[in-house]
Amino acid sequence: MEQSYADVNAKAVDRWVENGWEWGVPVTHEAFLAAKQGDWSVVLTPTKPVPKEWFPNLRGLDLLGLASGGGQQMPLFTAAGARCTVLDYSEKQLESERMVAEREGYDINIVRADMSKPLPFDDNSFDVIFHPVSNCYIREVEPVWRECFRILRPGGVLLCGLDNGLNYIFDDATESILTRKLPFDPLTDAALYEECMRDDVGVQFSHTFAEQVGGQLKAGLVLTDLFEDTNGSGNLHEFNIPTFVVTRAVKPR
């Protein structure tokens, strides 16, 4: 049977982790200990930390890391007192979660699942959902927002890192020449699919602001804040051109 694009992406991430991918390097023991003393910081996009005031007091709360494996954020949230569940489709990212949990001696609920499918959780299960940039690896994002709304408790917080699409339209080598149209969808363009496979970037998709933020609103969430971020390196970054948006939304009580 032909592989789904989600399976292709999971195997790609596994390769990246094995090759030292920045977003697959687990936190150190020292960082975990510091977080237990209240000294922690996390990102949803390449460079700007999520404001601490965006988080409720995590002690005793149920937190879901949605496509957030890698042993980077869940250990810090656990150290801050949250009861953490992590969902990811990459085996290697989940292995890192298991490794850190065993090293530091805490429990975590680890779930391997494809976030483009209905999420395997009951209604009103979580107080916080932490969702780093990752829905660029799924074709339809609005179902994700509906699922987030469903599994959040009233008053719950959804924190997301979102790609705004600009990275897809420029020449990869120089980031200065417009080379592609939006939407970026390799499933409708065989040459683009082959390019993604050749460059080992996974099967990625651009999404509009209407899908990314408007989709959260349509799902019933209330946007409370947002900020923009850059790639952290490269030509677009040097010109301070935002390529990501970070949003904070809540489920009404």
Order of alpha helices (4+ residues) and beta strands (2+ residues): alpha-alpha-beta-alpha-beta-alpha-beta-beta-alpha-beta-alpha-alpha-beta-alpha-beta
